[in-house]
Amino acid sequence: MIDLDRPEFFIQVPGGQEFGPAGPDLLRQWAREGRIPIHALIITRDGAPGVVAWQHPVIGGILAAPPTAQGPLGVPDGDATGGLIPYKNPKALLGYYTAIASLAAMLLPGAGLLVSIAAIVLGLLGLKAVRAQPRLRGEAHAQVAILLGTLTMLLNVAITIGLLAIPTILSV
């Protein structure tokens, strides 16, 4: 018979190593912390046979319970898009779409240059937001916005210089 008020419990793990003595409160704490294997023996000093931990009246209920999460439960990171569209980082997303639009805006050199610059700025802001809060995601979208915005900006500058040089070339 186990005396539950007796603070003389010892834990014998499946390698023969013993830990203790421990009172009921400490035994419960160790069980909650996962420090007692379910097949360990809980023994007392009086020579009574050991009881398997998962059947022990003090900690059996704790060890038999399903695992619990510590702290507040968070919202899962996944979403319907599988995380491909960083809707939580609008700067990176807008920068990405602005960079794509800057390809079409190259047909209008002045407007294309402004759209390219906007894509670069939004991409940098989106990248800064991802670095500050990695859960936002959108690093790839921000990088595309920066790279494509820079490329279209350089092309817009080249096109503008070329258009300005045409009258000079034709007058020669």
Secondary structure as GFF3:
##gff-version 3
##sequence-region A 1 172
A	DSSP	beta_strand	9	12	.	.	.	ID=ss1
A	DSSP	beta_strand	18	22	.	.	.	ID=ss2
A	DSSP	alpha_helix	24	32	.	.	.	ID=ss3
A	DSSP	beta_strand	41	44	.	.	.	ID=ss4
A	DSSP	beta_strand	51	52	.	.	.	ID=ss5
A	DSSP	three_ten_helix	53	55	.	.	.	ID=ss6
A	DSSP	alpha_helix	60	64	.	.	.	ID=ss7
A	DSSP	alpha_helix	90	105	.	.	.	ID=ss8
A	DSSP	alpha_helix	109	132	.	.	.	ID=ss9
A	DSSP	three_ten_helix	134	136	.	.	.	ID=ss10
A	DSSP	alpha_helix	139	171	.	.	.	ID=ss11
###
